[in-house]
Amino acid sequence: MSPEPSSSDYIHLLVERIKAATQHCTRADGSLQFESDTMRRDLIVAAEQLLMAARSPEETLFAIAQQPAQNAALRCLIALGILDKLPLNGDSCSLDDLAEAVGAEKTLLGRILRACTSTSLLNETSELHYAHNALSRALLPPANRALVTLMYDYIGRGVFALPEFLRERKWQDPGSYADCSFMLGSHTTLPMWEFYEEDAVCGKTFDLGMQSEMVPALSSGKQGGNFPFGRELSLPNTTGESQEGDQPTIVDLGGGRGQGLQDIRKNHPELSAARFVLMDLSAHVYYLRRCLHNWDDGACKTILSNVANAMDATRSRLLVTDMVVDNEGAARGAAWEDLGMMAIGGIERTERHWRDLLDQNGFRVHKIWRDDSGGHATIEARLK
Ligand SMILES: C[S@@+](CC[C@H](N)C(=O)[O-])C[C@H]1O[C@@H](n2cnc3c(N)ncnc32)[C@H](O)[C@@H]1O
């Protein structure tokens, strides 16, 4: 029978587990080096269980309920710009100097910094003197600060509004993309990605935050969420050498500013010849050259509606470069090409056909860019 979680035997057991794990991972020079992630995780779990066992259930609950205040202290620390005012060499700075440097009222700042030091976000070196520590240093990369900001200012507001949002739905419905607690918490009618596009600060914070390495499962060394890109995708031929045609193309859909692709490139030099394609909301142009003529109207509907879903209503343009056959008096070349397309289930469309197809799938034709050289033209369309 295992001991009660509040008994001294249980605490003793946890202490032994922690001691054994620490001894196992201690190198000759006294540094700590974990053999595996599992080992490190075990130590963390045991330490958390120890904390829980040492506290009464009421204390644990109170600590959980106090977490919003910790988060607010962290967010204030970032917003005040304190991290940039503290000496990087570990020297301390007085409250007076910090208050002057960031333009905050001294007593107010002192209370915020007290909340930070008591949470180990900063060191208090002596009364009203502060210095960087490991946690505050980890906040120096702008991407890490942006991630914390994003979690507090945007995701956090949605999380806080969840109980009210779900209660309004009588706990029957978790909501949807276009009706979610983020909208309630942020007092907006816009869902996440529309808000992100509309609000420049949110967009910038989000993009930068997504480049942070603070997310454990994606941090450096995890090589793209654990998938062994190099091993799975570098395809040697029978002679052991890879050929040009073997090189993979990796399309990162919703890839932000390219951080995921950069990670793959960095961690897998063996994929240096691969093609990396980044696709995200910021695409101004969706270009389909010589593609739609391969497909019948039904298939084009699927393609076009997927593209339409990804497009920004005001900024994005669809460019379709294809044969645009004259409605009347079609050129011979175009008519013959059309039979070629017919043979594979496609079609060369007349201008009228293109206009109908685009209209039926949510687009308006803005302009058809033609020249005299033949039937190919570029149809520029926007969302209706
Ligand atoms: C949570 S971020 C993930 C970014 C990146 N994949 C990463 O792991 O760092 C989601 C991304 O999806 C993008 N996104 C949202 N809707 C999109 C759409 N309709 N088409 C393309 N990208 C979209 C956003 O702009 C954002 O960059």
The ligand as a Tripos MOL2 file, in Angstrom:
@<TRIPOS>MOLECULE
LIG
   27    29     1     0     0
SMALL
NO_CHARGES

@<TRIPOS>ATOM
      1 C1         -0.2170   29.8360  -33.7000 C.3       1 LIG1
      2 S1          0.5200   30.5200  -35.1060 S.3       1 LIG1
      3 C2          1.7030   29.2570  -35.5090 C.3       1 LIG1
      4 C3          2.8320   29.7970  -36.3340 C.3       1 LIG1
      5 C4          3.8920   28.7670  -36.7370 C.3       1 LIG1
      6 N1          3.3110   27.6330  -37.4490 N.3       1 LIG1
      7 C5          4.6580   28.2790  -35.5230 C.2       1 LIG1
      8 O1          4.4560   27.1190  -35.0970 O.co2     1 LIG1
      9 O2          5.4680   29.0480  -35.0230 O.co2     1 LIG1
     10 C6         -0.7440   30.2800  -36.3270 C.3       1 LIG1
     11 C7         -0.4330   30.9480  -37.6600 C.3       1 LIG1
     12 O3         -1.5280   30.6560  -38.5530 O.3       1 LIG1
     13 C8         -1.6660   31.7650  -39.3890 C.3       1 LIG1
     14 N2         -3.0040   31.7060  -40.0130 N.ar      1 LIG1
     15 C9         -4.2150   31.8400  -39.4360 C.ar      1 LIG1
     16 N3         -5.1810   31.7430  -40.3650 N.ar      1 LIG1
     17 C10        -4.5670   31.5160  -41.5560 C.ar      1 LIG1
     18 C11        -5.0310   31.3320  -42.8840 C.ar      1 LIG1
     19 N4         -6.3130   31.3730  -43.1820 N.pl3     1 LIG1
     20 N5         -4.1210   31.1330  -43.8560 N.ar      1 LIG1
     21 C12        -2.8000   31.1050  -43.5660 C.ar      1 LIG1
     22 N6         -2.2970   31.2760  -42.3230 N.ar      1 LIG1
     23 C13        -3.1790   31.4840  -41.3330 C.ar      1 LIG1
     24 C14        -1.4440   32.9620  -38.4560 C.3       1 LIG1
     25 O4         -1.1190   34.1420  -39.1500 O.3       1 LIG1
     26 C15        -0.2990   32.4520  -37.5890 C.3       1 LIG1
     27 O5          0.9440   32.8330  -38.1300 O.3       1 LIG1
@<TRIPOS>BOND
     1     1     2 1
     2     2     3 1
     3     2    10 1
     4     3     4 1
     5     4     5 1
     6     5     6 1
     7     5     7 1
     8     7     8 2
     9     7     9 1
    10    10    11 1
    11    11    12 1
    12    11    26 1
    13    12    13 1
    14    13    14 1
    15    13    24 1
    16    14    15 ar
    17    14    23 ar
    18    15    16 ar
    19    16    17 ar
    20    17    18 ar
    21    17    23 ar
    22    18    19 1
    23    18    20 ar
    24    20    21 ar
    25    21    22 ar
    26    22    23 ar
    27    24    25 1
    28    24    26 1
    29    26    27 1
@<TRIPOS>SUBSTRUCTURE
     1 LIG1         1 GROUP 0 **** ****
